[in-house]
Amino acid sequence: MKLINRRRFLGASALAAGLSFDTRPLQAQMRTAGAGKSRPAAAPPPRGRIGKLDVSRLICGGNLFSGFAHSGDLLYVSSLLKHYFSEDKILDTLQLCEESGINTAILRTDDHIIGAMKRYRKERGGKIQWIAQTYPTVANPRDNIKIAIDHGAVGAFMMGANAETIVKAGKGDLLGDLVAFIKQNGLVAGIGSHAMEIPILSEQEKFEPDFISRRTTAWAISPRTRAT
């Protein structure tokens, strides 16, 4: 019987992993590149409408730019992303998106992103549309939205957790006021939500946003909650 030492075992395991089903497409692509064969350029993504905007149906998201990995117990990933996505790398990514036909990005409204967008427009001539994720509060509902408006956003929506906190505080009507405020400033307007009750409230109270961004969560809000 032939004994396998640690080095031989790891080498065999690496070889087996390299030939796994998941890696075969990547290996095939690498072989094609190595043979000097070029692949035809991919067709740009189709487009749709959000309010008055012409939007690619594939949109660049900004969570990773800001280190929000949503990676569960892998706590190091957010820090890794913050180091990887230097400002230059953000500019490279936005430029690659535009070159591929992606004409819209959803990005946070903070100094980090605003600084990157200013550089992108000035240094790369970037035209990508910015839909701003904003952070209104009951005490200060408009200031963050104003920042997005003043720095060239074409759309703005209330981040889900902020919208839900506002409704929990009994100020549900404020969401409708903010939708109207965004539209009055010429932007498409949206509401973010992790809970289904936010779209229900919007429909019942006729807030009429141009879009609603929703993810699922476990807690619920009363759709009848109104400002007093």
N, CA, C and O of each residue as an XYZ file, in Angstrom:
912
protein
N       0.844     -1.211      0.000
C       0.000      0.000      0.000
C       0.872      1.251      0.000
O       1.778      1.366      0.826
N       0.622      2.171     -0.891
C       1.439      3.364     -1.027
C       0.939      4.454     -0.090
O      -0.232      4.831     -0.135
N       1.838      4.964      0.767
C       1.475      6.013      1.699
C       1.536      7.375      1.005
O       2.384      7.610      0.144
N       0.633      8.257      1.392
C       0.602      9.610      0.824
C       0.979     10.601      1.919
O       0.293     10.710      2.935
N       2.077     11.324      1.701
C       2.455     12.312      2.702
C       1.639     13.588      2.530
O       0.836     13.707      1.604
N       1.856     14.531      3.428
C       1.029     15.742      3.445
C       1.197     16.538      2.152
O       0.214     17.028      1.595
N       2.433     16.670      1.671
C       2.672     17.463      0.470
C       1.985     16.832     -0.742
O       1.357     17.528     -1.540
N       2.111     15.493     -0.874
C       1.502     14.811     -2.009
C      -0.019     14.908     -1.940
O      -0.689     15.060     -2.962
N      -0.567     14.817     -0.694
C      -2.021     14.903     -0.527
C      -2.536     16.282     -0.960
O      -3.548     16.383     -1.654
N      -1.827     17.345     -0.542
C      -2.273     18.690     -0.904
C      -2.163     18.918     -2.401
O      -3.014     19.574     -3.003
N      -1.099     18.366     -3.006
C      -0.946     18.514     -4.434
C      -2.055     17.817     -5.195
O      -2.588     18.353     -6.167
N      -2.400     16.616     -4.748
C      -3.476     15.883     -5.405
C      -4.811     16.582     -5.215
O      -5.637     16.620     -6.127
N      -5.019     17.140     -4.015
C      -6.268     17.847     -3.750
C      -6.390     19.081     -4.622
O      -7.467     19.386     -5.134
N      -5.271     19.799     -4.793
C      -5.289     20.990     -5.637
C      -5.596     20.630     -7.083
O      -6.335     21.337     -7.767
N      -5.013     19.509     -7.546
C      -5.275     19.074     -8.902
C      -6.744     18.720     -9.083
O      -7.358     19.064    -10.093
N      -7.303     18.026     -8.090
C      -8.714     17.658     -8.178
C      -9.596     18.897     -8.185
O     -10.572     18.973     -8.932
N      -9.239     19.877     -7.337
C     -10.028     21.113     -7.305
C      -9.930     21.846     -8.634
O     -10.911     22.417     -9.111
N      -8.727     21.826     -9.239
C      -8.525     22.510    -10.508
C      -9.335     21.904    -11.629
O      -9.655     22.585    -12.603
N      -9.676     20.616    -11.504
C     -10.448     19.957    -12.546
C     -11.926     19.840    -12.200
O     -12.681     19.136    -12.871
N     -12.338     20.557    -11.120
C     -13.731     20.475    -10.720
C     -14.622     21.115    -11.774
O     -14.172     21.921    -12.587
N     -15.892     20.741    -11.741
C     -16.849     21.236    -12.734
C     -16.918     22.754    -12.734
O     -17.027     23.377    -13.790
N     -16.852     23.364    -11.515
C     -17.030     24.803    -11.414
C     -15.918     25.577    -12.099
O     -16.144     26.697    -12.558
N     -14.722     25.009    -12.180
C     -13.599     25.758    -12.728
C     -13.375     25.497    -14.210
O     -12.543     26.162    -14.828
N     -14.081     24.565    -14.783
C     -13.830     24.229    -16.185
C     -14.114     25.378    -17.154
O     -13.325     25.590    -18.075
N     -15.215     26.134    -16.983
C     -15.421     27.277    -17.892
C     -14.278     28.285    -17.829
O     -13.859     28.820    -18.855
N     -13.774     28.542    -16.621
C     -12.668     29.483    -16.484
C     -11.420     28.948    -17.170
O     -10.715     29.695    -17.848
N     -11.139     27.646    -16.997
C      -9.974     27.063    -17.648
C     -10.089     27.131    -19.163
O      -9.105     27.401    -19.852
N     -11.290     26.886    -19.682
C     -11.493     26.959    -21.124
C     -11.251     28.373    -21.637
O     -10.649     28.568    -22.693
N     -11.726     29.356    -20.877
C     -11.523     30.748    -21.269
C     -10.046     31.095    -21.269
O      -9.574     31.798    -22.163
N      -9.301     30.605    -20.264
C      -7.876     30.890    -20.182
C      -7.133     30.256    -21.347
O      -6.211     30.857    -21.898
N      -7.528     29.047    -21.726
C      -6.884     28.393    -22.866
C      -7.137     29.166    -24.148
O      -6.243     29.312    -24.981
N      -8.366     29.665    -24.305
C      -8.697     30.458    -25.491
C      -7.867     31.732    -25.548
O      -7.351     32.106    -26.602
N      -7.745     32.396    -24.397
C      -6.935     33.618    -24.351
C      -5.481     33.310    -24.665
O      -4.809     34.070    -25.362
N      -5.001     32.180    -24.139
C      -3.614     31.812    -24.379
C      -3.345     31.490    -25.826
O      -2.217     31.657    -26.292
N      -4.336     31.037    -26.547
C      -4.164     30.713    -27.961
C      -4.284     31.942    -28.852
O      -4.180     31.842    -30.075
N      -4.503     33.102    -28.238
C      -4.570     34.330    -29.015
C      -5.890     34.528    -29.731
O      -5.975     35.362    -30.633
N      -6.919     33.790    -29.359
C      -8.212     33.933    -29.998
C      -9.025     35.010    -29.287
O      -9.069     35.042    -28.057
N      -9.645     35.858    -30.021
C     -10.459     36.913    -29.419
C     -11.922     36.524    -29.485
O     -12.381     35.924    -30.457
N     -12.644     36.875    -28.434
C     -14.071     36.610    -28.404
C     -14.828     37.829    -28.914
O     -14.377     38.956    -28.707
N     -15.956     37.637    -29.567
C     -16.732     38.799    -30.019
C     -17.228     39.613    -28.830
O     -17.541     39.064    -27.773
N     -17.296     40.925    -29.015
C     -17.766     41.800    -27.944
C     -19.209     41.469    -27.603
O     -20.036     41.217    -28.479
N     -19.488     41.477    -26.303
C     -20.845     41.186    -25.853
C     -21.778     42.326    -26.244
O     -21.380     43.490    -26.265
N     -23.008     41.980    -26.548
C     -23.999     42.998    -26.866
C     -24.322     43.807    -25.619
O     -24.355     43.239    -24.527
N     -24.558     45.093    -25.732
C     -24.910     45.891    -24.562
C     -26.233     45.417    -23.967
O     -27.077     44.882    -24.686
N     -26.423     45.608    -22.662
C     -27.678     45.156    -22.047
C     -28.864     45.938    -22.576
O     -28.715     47.097    -22.961
N     -30.043     45.323    -22.601
C     -31.237     46.065    -23.023
C     -31.550     47.181    -22.038
O     -31.014     47.221    -20.930
N     -32.417     48.079    -22.455
C     -32.749     49.232    -21.620
C     -34.243     49.271    -21.320
O     -35.060     48.693    -22.036
N     -34.569     49.967    -20.246
C     -35.947     50.178    -19.858
C     -36.125     51.602    -19.367
O     -35.237     52.438    -19.533
N     -37.262     51.875    -18.768
C     -37.559     53.218    -18.295
C     -37.831     53.198    -16.798
O     -38.535     52.323    -16.295
N     -37.268     54.171    -16.095
C     -37.661     54.487    -14.723
C     -38.057     55.959    -14.738
O     -37.203     56.843    -14.810
N     -39.350     56.207    -14.669
C     -39.802     57.591    -14.818
C     -39.368     58.120    -16.172
O     -39.674     57.524    -17.205
N     -38.661     59.230    -16.170
C     -38.198     59.844    -17.418
C     -36.838     59.311    -17.864
O     -36.348     59.702    -18.923
N     -36.222     58.432    -17.083
C     -34.866     57.984    -17.379
C     -34.847     56.776    -18.302
O     -35.681     55.876    -18.203
N     -33.877     56.783    -19.195
C     -33.557     55.619    -20.014
C     -32.438     54.873    -19.280
O     -31.326     55.385    -19.150
N     -32.738     53.674    -18.808
C     -31.842     52.980    -17.879
C     -31.492     51.599    -18.414
O     -32.373     50.847    -18.830
N     -30.198     51.265    -18.401
C     -29.798     49.904    -18.754
C     -30.390     48.940    -17.725
O     -30.436     49.243    -16.532
N     -30.841     47.779    -18.198
C     -31.487     46.835    -17.288
C     -30.486     46.130    -16.377
O     -30.873     45.453    -15.425
N     -29.222     46.290    -16.669
C     -28.167     45.904    -15.740
C     -27.598     47.189    -15.169
O     -27.090     48.029    -15.911
N     -27.680     47.349    -13.843
C     -27.272     48.577    -13.168
C     -26.087     48.271    -12.262
O     -26.055     47.240    -11.592
N     -25.115     49.174    -12.248
C     -23.955     49.020    -11.367
C     -24.354     49.362     -9.936
O     -24.865     50.452     -9.678
N     -24.126     48.443     -9.008
C     -24.388     48.702     -7.597
C     -23.142     49.205     -6.890
O     -22.022     48.934     -7.323
N     -23.338     49.935     -5.805
C     -22.205     50.565     -5.131
C     -21.865     50.021     -3.762
O     -20.963     50.550     -3.112
N     -22.553     48.972     -3.287
C     -22.257     48.463     -1.955
C     -20.790     48.085     -1.793
O     -20.169     48.403     -0.779
N     -20.238     47.405     -2.798
C     -18.861     46.931     -2.671
C     -17.873     48.091     -2.691
O     -16.819     48.013     -2.060
N     -18.201     49.176     -3.412
C     -17.345     50.361     -3.395
C     -17.162     50.881     -1.971
O     -16.101     51.391     -1.610
N     -18.213     50.744     -1.175
C     -18.217     51.309      0.177
C     -17.943     50.266      1.253
O     -18.066     50.552      2.444
N     -17.572     49.054      0.835
C     -17.190     48.028      1.804
C     -18.341     47.285      2.430
O     -18.163     46.660      3.476
N     -19.529     47.330      1.826
C     -20.671     46.593      2.356
C     -20.791     45.268      1.606
O     -21.383     45.201      0.528
N     -20.222     44.219      2.192
C     -20.111     42.944      1.489
C     -21.297     42.028      1.734
O     -21.562     41.139      0.925
N     -22.026     42.225      2.847
C     -23.122     41.328      3.210
C     -22.648     39.870      3.156
O     -23.287     39.010      2.551
N     -21.514     39.625      3.806
C     -20.848     38.327      3.680
C     -20.984     37.460      4.923
O     -20.163     36.570      5.147
N     -22.009     37.705      5.735
C     -22.263     36.840      6.883
C     -21.124     36.842      7.880
O     -20.695     37.895      8.352
N     -20.639     35.652      8.196
C     -19.588     35.505      9.210
C     -18.200     35.850      8.684
O     -17.245     35.891      9.460
N     -18.068     36.097      7.396
C     -16.746     36.414      6.836
C     -16.462     37.896      7.073
O     -16.560     38.717      6.160
N     -16.113     38.216      8.300
C     -16.029     39.609      8.721
C     -14.902     40.376      8.044
O     -14.936     41.606      7.999
N     -13.912     39.678      7.521
C     -12.778     40.354      6.893
C     -13.108     40.889      5.497
O     -12.374     41.726      4.971
N     -14.206     40.415      4.889
C     -14.462     40.745      3.488
C     -14.732     42.239      3.304
O     -14.273     42.827      2.324
N     -15.463     42.859      4.221
C     -15.748     44.288      4.086
C     -14.458     45.109      4.104
O     -14.292     46.036      3.312
N     -13.552     44.759      5.013
C     -12.275     45.467      5.073
C     -11.463     45.227      3.802
O     -10.828     46.143      3.280
N     -11.490     44.003      3.315
C     -10.782     43.670      2.080
C     -11.300     44.515      0.911
O     -10.518     45.031      0.112
N     -12.626     44.650      0.823
C     -13.214     45.422     -0.269
C     -12.838     46.903     -0.185
O     -12.588     47.544     -1.206
N     -12.800     47.434      1.023
C     -12.431     48.840      1.182
C     -11.013     49.095      0.689
O     -10.721     50.151      0.128
N     -10.132     48.115      0.904
C      -8.761     48.256      0.414
C      -8.694     48.049     -1.103
O      -7.939     48.732     -1.795
N      -9.481     47.114     -1.608
C      -9.449     46.819     -3.043
C     -10.016     47.968     -3.857
O      -9.428     48.396     -4.850
N     -11.189     48.470     -3.413
C     -11.849     49.522     -4.173
C     -11.311     50.890     -3.771
O     -11.992     51.696     -3.137
N     -10.056     51.117     -4.169
C      -9.501     52.456     -4.060
C     -10.306     53.377     -4.976
O     -11.104     52.910     -5.789
N     -10.095     54.662     -4.842
C     -10.837     55.587     -5.690
C     -10.533     55.340     -7.173
O     -11.426     55.426     -8.016
N      -9.270     55.032     -7.484
C      -8.916     54.738     -8.878
C      -9.639     53.490     -9.380
O     -10.079     53.441    -10.529
N      -9.760     52.477     -8.511
C     -10.450     51.251     -8.922
C     -11.941     51.513     -9.140
O     -12.546     50.925    -10.036
N     -12.529     52.380     -8.339
C     -13.937     52.755     -8.554
C     -14.085     53.414     -9.921
O     -15.013     53.104    -10.667
N     -13.167     54.325    -10.249
C     -13.220     54.986    -11.552
C     -13.071     53.969    -12.680
O     -13.782     54.039    -13.682
N     -12.146     53.023    -12.515
C     -11.955     51.989    -13.534
C     -13.234     51.175    -13.724
O     -13.612     50.851    -14.849
N     -13.896     50.849    -12.612
C     -15.101     50.024    -12.672
C     -16.239     50.762    -13.364
O     -16.932     50.190    -14.205
N     -16.432     52.030    -13.015
C     -17.478     52.818    -13.660
C     -17.211     52.965    -15.155
O     -18.134     52.892    -15.966
N     -15.946     53.171    -15.515
C     -15.613     53.302    -16.925
C     -15.874     51.999    -17.676
O     -16.396     52.016    -18.791
N     -15.512     50.871    -17.067
C     -15.771     49.574    -17.689
C     -17.273     49.358    -17.878
O     -17.709     48.826    -18.899
N     -18.056     49.776    -16.881
C     -19.513     49.665    -16.998
C     -20.011     50.438    -18.211
O     -20.769     49.913    -19.027
N     -19.579     51.691    -18.319
C     -20.047     52.511    -19.441
C     -19.616     51.930    -20.779
O     -20.386     51.927    -21.740
N     -18.382     51.438    -20.840
C     -17.898     50.846    -22.085
C     -18.684     49.595    -22.458
O     -18.730     49.209    -23.626
N     -19.306     48.958    -21.454
C     -20.086     47.736    -21.686
C     -21.566     48.025    -21.908
O     -22.354     47.097    -22.089
N     -21.953     49.293    -21.896
C     -23.344     49.660    -22.141
C     -24.182     49.841    -20.888
O     -25.390     50.060    -20.982
N     -23.565     49.755    -19.718
C     -24.291     49.991    -18.458
C     -24.257     51.491    -18.199
O     -23.185     52.059    -17.994
N     -25.401     52.126    -18.207
C     -25.424     53.593    -18.163
C     -25.894     54.164    -16.833
O     -26.073     55.376    -16.721
N     -26.099     53.320    -15.817
C     -26.655     53.785    -14.546
C     -25.969     53.075    -13.389
O     -25.639     51.893    -13.481
N     -25.756     53.806    -12.298
C     -25.198     53.228    -11.078
C     -26.023     53.692     -9.885
O     -26.452     54.844     -9.828
N     -26.242     52.792     -8.937
C     -26.879     53.138     -7.670
C     -25.785     53.215     -6.623
O     -25.148     52.212     -6.301
N     -25.568     54.420     -6.089
C     -24.444     54.668     -5.187
C     -24.907     55.465     -3.977
O     -25.896     56.195     -4.036
N     -24.179     55.311     -2.887
C     -24.491     56.028     -1.652
C     -24.320     57.536     -1.833
O     -23.634     58.000     -2.743
N     -24.959     58.275     -0.948
C     -24.777     59.722     -0.903
C     -23.900     60.040      0.300
O     -24.393     60.281      1.402
N     -22.601     60.035      0.069
C     -21.641     60.379      1.123
C     -20.404     60.987      0.478
O     -20.269     60.974     -0.746
N     -19.498     61.520      1.298
C     -18.325     62.227      0.779
C     -17.446     61.319     -0.081
O     -16.882     61.761     -1.082
N     -17.331     60.064      0.308
C     -16.491     59.115     -0.415
C     -16.959     58.967     -1.865
O     -16.168     59.104     -2.798
N     -18.245     58.687     -2.042
C     -18.785     58.476     -3.385
C     -18.827     59.783     -4.173
O     -18.514     59.795     -5.363
N     -19.205     60.864     -3.535
C     -19.266     62.148     -4.239
C     -17.891     62.541     -4.758
O     -17.767     63.041     -5.876
N     -16.851     62.316     -3.947
C     -15.492     62.616     -4.397
C     -15.102     61.778     -5.600
O     -14.490     62.281     -6.541
N     -15.461     60.483     -5.569
C     -15.140     59.603     -6.690
C     -15.896     60.021     -7.952
O     -15.333     59.998     -9.047
N     -17.161     60.399     -7.806
C     -17.954     60.808     -8.967
C     -17.419     62.102     -9.585
O     -17.410     62.246    -10.807
N     -16.979     63.030     -8.757
C     -16.399     64.267     -9.275
C     -15.162     63.960    -10.109
O     -14.992     64.494    -11.205
N     -14.298     63.094     -9.579
C     -13.092     62.714    -10.326
C     -13.457     61.981    -11.612
O     -12.844     62.217    -12.654
N     -14.450     61.095    -11.549
C     -14.822     60.308    -12.724
C     -15.292     61.206    -13.854
O     -14.925     61.010    -15.013
N     -16.098     62.182    -13.511
C     -16.602     63.098    -14.535
C     -15.490     63.979    -15.094
O     -15.429     64.214    -16.301
N     -14.614     64.465    -14.223
C     -13.567     65.390    -14.649
C     -12.444     64.676    -15.396
O     -12.009     65.145    -16.448
N     -11.966     63.541    -14.862
C     -10.782     62.885    -15.406
C     -11.096     61.886    -16.515
O     -10.285     61.686    -17.419
N     -12.271     61.259    -16.450
C     -12.604     60.232    -17.445
C     -13.722     60.673    -18.393
O     -14.063     59.957    -19.335
N     -14.281     61.838    -18.141
C     -15.414     62.279    -18.961
C     -16.638     61.407    -18.763
O     -17.446     61.261    -19.680
N     -16.789     60.821    -17.576
C     -17.858     59.865    -17.304
C     -19.241     60.482    -17.388
O     -19.460     61.611    -16.948
N     -20.176     59.725    -17.963
C     -21.553     60.187    -18.113
C     -22.544     59.273    -17.392
O     -23.753     59.473    -17.513
N     -22.067     58.287    -16.654
C     -22.968     57.314    -16.047
C     -23.972     58.022    -15.148
O     -23.612     58.934    -14.403
N     -25.225     57.604    -15.219
C     -26.288     58.213    -14.413
C     -26.192     57.711    -12.971
O     -26.024     56.518    -12.718
N     -26.302     58.654    -12.036
C     -26.218     58.308    -10.617
C     -27.608     58.375     -9.987
O     -28.207     59.446     -9.884
N     -28.108     57.217     -9.571
C     -29.289     57.159     -8.718
C     -28.800     57.058     -7.284
O     -28.132     56.092     -6.916
N     -29.131     58.048     -6.482
C     -28.547     58.197     -5.155
C     -29.354     57.468     -4.089
O     -30.569     57.637     -3.987
N     -28.662     56.658     -3.299
C     -29.266     56.074     -2.098
C     -29.078     57.085     -0.979
O     -27.946     57.407     -0.617
N     -30.178     57.589     -0.427
C     -30.111     58.671      0.553
C     -30.590     58.196      1.921
O     -31.175     57.120      2.051
N     -30.328     59.027      2.947
C     -30.505     58.599      4.328
C     -31.283     59.621      5.160
O     -30.740     60.210      6.094
N     -32.553     59.827      4.816
C     -33.354     60.780      5.586
C     -33.675     60.243      6.975
O     -33.767     59.032      7.179
N     -33.842     61.146      7.914
C     -34.281     60.790      9.261
C     -35.474     61.664      9.621
O     -35.756     62.649      8.939
N     -36.166     61.307     10.679
C     -37.301     62.117     11.138
C     -36.819     63.513     11.498
O     -37.468     64.503     11.160
N     -35.663     63.599     12.195
C     -35.156     64.896     12.634
C     -34.580     65.714     11.480
O     -34.613     66.944     11.518
N     -34.055     65.047     10.460
C     -33.384     65.747      9.371
C     -33.716     65.047      8.055
O     -32.872     64.340      7.505
N     -34.919     65.234      7.550
C     -35.378     64.427      6.420
C     -34.787     64.802      5.062
O     -34.683     63.934      4.196
N     -34.396     66.054      4.841
C     -34.096     66.498      3.484
C     -32.621     66.715      3.172
O     -32.242     66.685      2.001
N     -31.778     66.933      4.173
C     -30.417     67.402      3.896
C     -29.617     66.424      3.038
O     -28.932     66.848      2.107
N     -29.690     65.124      3.333
C     -28.914     64.166      2.552
C     -29.432     64.087      1.111
O     -28.656     63.900      0.174
N     -30.740     64.231      0.947
C     -31.313     64.254     -0.399
C     -30.835     65.495     -1.149
O     -30.540     65.418     -2.341
N     -30.756     66.639     -0.466
C     -30.267     67.861     -1.101
C     -28.839     67.700     -1.595
O     -28.476     68.227     -2.647
N     -28.022     66.965     -0.827
C     -26.631     66.729     -1.251
C     -26.613     65.979     -2.577
O     -25.844     66.320     -3.476
N     -27.465     64.950     -2.699
C     -27.534     64.195     -3.955
C     -27.983     65.096     -5.107
O     -27.423     65.036     -6.201
N     -28.987     65.923     -4.859
C     -29.487     66.837     -5.885
C     -28.379     67.798     -6.329
O     -28.198     68.033     -7.524
N     -27.639     68.350     -5.361
C     -26.617     69.361     -5.655
C     -25.399     68.776     -6.361
O     -24.614     69.522     -6.947
N     -25.227     67.455     -6.317
C     -24.028     66.850     -6.899
C     -24.335     65.980     -8.114
O     -23.560     65.088     -8.458
N     -25.462     66.241     -8.757
C     -25.687     65.684    -10.076
C     -26.410     64.358    -10.142
O     -26.389     63.710    -11.189
N     -27.051     63.925     -9.064
C     -27.833     62.698     -9.146
C     -29.026     62.902    -10.077
O     -29.608     63.986    -10.127
N     -29.382     61.853    -10.811
C     -30.560     61.920    -11.687
C     -31.783     61.290    -11.022
O     -32.906     61.418    -11.511
N     -31.550     60.617     -9.914
C     -32.633     60.002     -9.162
C     -32.198     59.839     -7.716
O     -31.006     59.861     -7.410
N     -33.157     59.678     -6.840
C     -32.849     59.484     -5.425
C     -33.929     58.619     -4.798
O     -35.103     58.705     -5.157
N     -33.513     57.787     -3.859
C     -34.486     57.003     -3.101
C     -34.036     56.914     -1.659
O     -32.856     57.065     -1.345
N     -34.995     56.666     -0.794
C     -34.724     56.552      0.632
C     -34.250     55.146      0.954
O     -34.934     54.174      0.634
N     -33.092     55.028      1.580
C     -32.558     53.726      1.961
C     -33.579     52.994      2.834
O     -34.230     53.604      3.682
N     -33.713     51.681      2.620
C     -34.782     50.913      3.245
C     -34.854     51.048      4.755
O     -35.931     51.273      5.307
N     -33.715     50.912      5.430
C     -33.726     50.984      6.894
C     -34.198     52.344      7.374
O     -34.895     52.439      8.384
N     -33.823     53.400      6.659
C     -34.263     54.736      7.048
C     -35.762     54.913      6.834
O     -36.452     55.485      7.679
N     -36.263     54.422      5.704
C     -37.699     54.513      5.451
C     -38.490     53.758      6.519
O     -39.524     54.233      6.991
N     -37.999     52.591      6.891
C     -38.701     51.782      7.894
C     -38.670     52.433      9.269
O     -39.650     52.371     10.012
N     -37.529     53.065      9.613
C     -37.428     53.770     10.900
C     -38.401     54.935     10.952
O     -39.023     55.186     11.985
N     -38.533     55.645      9.839
C     -39.472     56.768      9.776
C     -40.900     56.274     10.005
O     -41.661     56.895     10.747
N     -41.262     55.166      9.374
C     -42.621     54.640      9.533
C     -42.835     54.130     10.950
O     -43.897     54.347     11.533
N     -41.841     53.459     11.506
C     -41.960     52.975     12.890
C     -42.171     54.115     13.878
O     -42.821     53.943     14.909
N     -41.613     55.288     13.551
C     -41.764     56.456     14.422
C     -43.130     57.113     14.257
O     -43.404     58.133     14.889
N     -43.990     56.541     13.416
C     -45.319     57.098     13.220
C     -45.362     58.252     12.247
O     -46.304     59.044     12.259
N     -44.337     58.355     11.393
C     -44.235     59.471     10.461
C     -44.314     58.994      9.012
O     -43.592     59.494      8.149
N     -45.185     58.036      8.752
C     -45.267     57.460      7.422
C     -45.525     58.463      6.324
O     -45.034     58.293      5.208
N     -46.282     59.503      6.611
C     -46.588     60.512      5.587
C     -45.337     61.228      5.101
O     -45.318     61.770      3.996
N     -44.289     61.231      5.926
C     -43.048     61.894      5.538
C     -42.451     61.262      4.281
O     -41.808     61.950      3.488
N     -42.656     59.972      4.099
C     -42.143     59.316      2.892
C     -42.773     59.924      1.642
O     -42.087     60.178      0.651
N     -44.075     60.153      1.698
C     -44.753     60.784      0.567
C     -44.249     62.198      0.327
O     -44.084     62.617     -0.819
N     -44.002     62.940      1.417
C     -43.472     64.296      1.277
C     -42.102     64.285      0.603
O     -41.798     65.158     -0.210
N     -41.276     63.294      0.943
C     -39.929     63.227      0.374
C     -39.964     62.799     -1.090
O     -39.168     63.283     -1.896
N     -40.868     61.907     -1.435
C     -41.046     61.549     -2.848
C     -41.404     62.799     -3.648
O     -40.840     63.040     -4.715
N     -42.322     63.576     -3.141
C     -42.728     64.804     -3.828
C     -41.573     65.789     -3.926
O     -41.395     66.437     -4.957
N     -40.786     65.905     -2.860
C     -39.641     66.826     -2.842
C     -38.605     66.438     -3.903
O     -38.080     67.295     -4.613
N     -38.319     65.141     -4.000
C     -37.357     64.668     -4.999
C     -37.851     64.982     -6.405
O     -37.090     65.467     -7.242
N     -39.120     64.707     -6.659
C     -39.681     64.978     -7.989
C     -39.686     66.475     -8.310
O     -39.427     66.870     -9.447
N     -39.979     67.299     -7.313
C     -39.996     68.749     -7.536
C     -38.636     69.270     -7.979
O     -38.550     70.303     -8.643
N     -37.579     68.563     -7.616
C     -36.223     68.959     -7.986
C     -35.745     68.285     -9.271
O     -34.562     68.346     -9.607
N     -36.672     67.640     -9.990
C     -36.374     67.130    -11.312
C     -35.755     65.746    -11.361
O     -35.290     65.329    -12.421
N     -35.733     65.017    -10.250
C     -35.155     63.689    -10.199
C     -36.264     62.639    -10.191
O     -37.388     62.921     -9.776
N     -35.945     61.434    -10.650
C     -36.876     60.333    -10.414
C     -36.782     59.970     -8.935
O     -35.722     60.094     -8.321
N     -37.894     59.523     -8.375
C     -37.982     59.346     -6.927
C     -38.347     57.919     -6.575
O     -39.200     57.308     -7.219
N     -37.700     57.392     -5.555
C     -37.987     56.033     -5.127
C     -37.978     55.879     -3.619
O     -37.567     56.776     -2.883
N     -38.442     54.718     -3.179
C     -38.432     54.349     -1.767
C     -37.782     52.986     -1.652
O     -38.119     52.068     -2.401
N     -36.851     52.846     -0.718
C     -36.259     51.552     -0.431
C     -36.985     50.882      0.721
O     -37.567     51.555      1.572
N     -36.951     49.555      0.747
C     -37.652     48.833      1.811
C     -37.131     47.409      1.902
O     -36.823     46.776      0.893
N     -37.039     46.916      3.140
C     -36.793     45.497      3.360
C     -38.102     44.772      3.665
O     -38.156     43.542      3.638
N     -39.136     45.522      3.948
C     -40.408     44.948      4.376
C     -41.506     45.264      3.370
O     -41.535     46.343      2.777
N     -42.403     44.312      3.191
C     -43.471     44.480      2.202
C     -44.433     45.595      2.596
O     -45.122     46.152      1.741
N     -44.484     45.921      3.873
C     -45.441     46.927      4.331
C     -45.164     48.318      3.772
O     -46.084     49.129      3.662
N     -43.916     48.607      3.419
C     -43.616     49.920      2.836
C     -44.283     50.084      1.466
O     -44.953     51.095      1.251
N     -44.133     49.141      0.531
C     -44.882     49.278     -0.728
C     -46.385     49.327     -0.525
O     -47.085     50.047     -1.237
N     -46.894     48.559      0.450
C     -48.338     48.589      0.729
C     -48.756     49.986      1.179
O     -49.753     50.531      0.704
N     -47.981     50.558      2.102
C     -48.278     51.906      2.586
C     -48.223     52.919      1.446
O     -49.087     53.789      1.337
N     -47.206     52.800      0.601
C     -47.064     53.719     -0.532
C     -48.262     53.633     -1.467
O     -48.750     54.647     -1.965
N     -48.726     52.421     -1.697
C     -49.880     52.235     -2.582
C     -51.151     52.796     -1.947
O     -51.935     53.477     -2.608
N     -51.345     52.506     -0.675
C     -52.561     52.958     -0.003
C     -52.631     54.482      0.111
O     -53.691     55.085     -0.055
N     -51.476     55.088      0.400
C     -51.466     56.534      0.622
C     -51.120     57.324     -0.648
O     -51.024     58.551     -0.614
N     -50.933     56.610     -1.770
C     -50.706     57.247     -3.067
C     -49.479     58.164     -3.055
O     -49.546     59.324     -3.461
N     -48.341     57.603     -2.571
C     -47.090     58.359     -2.606
C     -46.564     58.516     -4.036
O     -45.886     59.494     -4.351
N     -46.881     57.547     -4.892
C     -46.544     57.577     -6.310
C     -45.049     57.753     -6.589
O     -44.673     58.650     -7.344
N     -44.189     56.916     -5.995
C     -42.777     56.938     -6.383
C     -42.616     56.358     -7.786
O     -43.482     55.629     -8.270
N     -41.510     56.689     -8.426
C     -41.218     56.116     -9.744
C     -40.772     54.662     -9.632
O     -40.919     53.885    -10.575
N     -40.228     54.300     -8.475
C     -39.813     52.915     -8.263
C     -39.725     52.631     -6.768
O     -39.612     53.543     -5.949
N     -39.779     51.350     -6.435
C     -39.581     50.894     -5.063
C     -38.519     49.800     -5.096
O     -38.631     48.830     -5.846
N     -37.502     49.969     -4.281
C     -36.440     48.971     -4.163
C     -36.694     48.174     -2.897
O     -36.736     48.743     -1.806
N     -36.864     46.855     -3.025
C     -37.282     46.052     -1.878
C     -36.429     44.822     -1.707
O     -36.083     44.151     -2.680
N     -36.081     44.518     -0.431
C     -35.489     43.247     -0.044
C     -36.296     42.687      1.108
O     -37.005     43.431      1.784
N     -36.200     41.383      1.344
C     -37.032     40.715      2.347
C     -36.368     40.770      3.721
O     -35.152     40.624      3.845
N     -37.176     40.981      4.733
C     -36.677     40.904      6.102
C     -37.764     40.295      6.983
O     -38.873     40.029      6.520
N     -37.441     40.079      8.242
C     -38.348     39.317      9.101
C     -39.379     40.184      9.807
O     -40.446     39.687     10.167
N     -39.090     41.471     10.016
C     -40.028     42.255     10.811
C     -41.013     43.005      9.930
O     -40.798     43.172      8.730
N     -42.096     43.452     10.550
C     -43.169     44.066      9.786
C     -43.549     45.415     10.391
O     -43.307     45.680     11.569
N     -44.148     46.254      9.555
C     -44.661     47.548      9.997
C     -46.150     47.572      9.713
O     -46.616     46.964      8.750
N     -46.882     48.265     10.539
C     -48.293     48.428     10.252
C     -48.487     49.352      9.067
O     -48.027     50.493      9.114
N     -49.144     48.914      8.011
C     -49.316     49.777      6.834
C     -50.234     50.965      7.091
O     -50.321     51.877      6.269
N     -50.916     50.955      8.227
C     -51.837     52.046      8.530
C     -51.159     53.174      9.297
O     -51.792     54.191      9.580
N     -49.863     53.009      9.642
C     -49.174     54.016     10.442
C     -49.134     55.341      9.689
O     -48.746     55.384      8.521
N     -49.531     56.410     10.349
C     -49.547     57.723      9.720
C     -48.944     58.739     10.672
O     -48.874     58.522     11.882
N     -48.508     59.856     10.097
C     -47.992     60.942     10.923
C     -49.112     61.571     11.735
O     -50.259     61.625     11.292
N     -48.775     62.038     12.908
C     -49.746     62.726     13.762
C     -49.325     64.162     13.999
O     -50.020     64.901     14.696
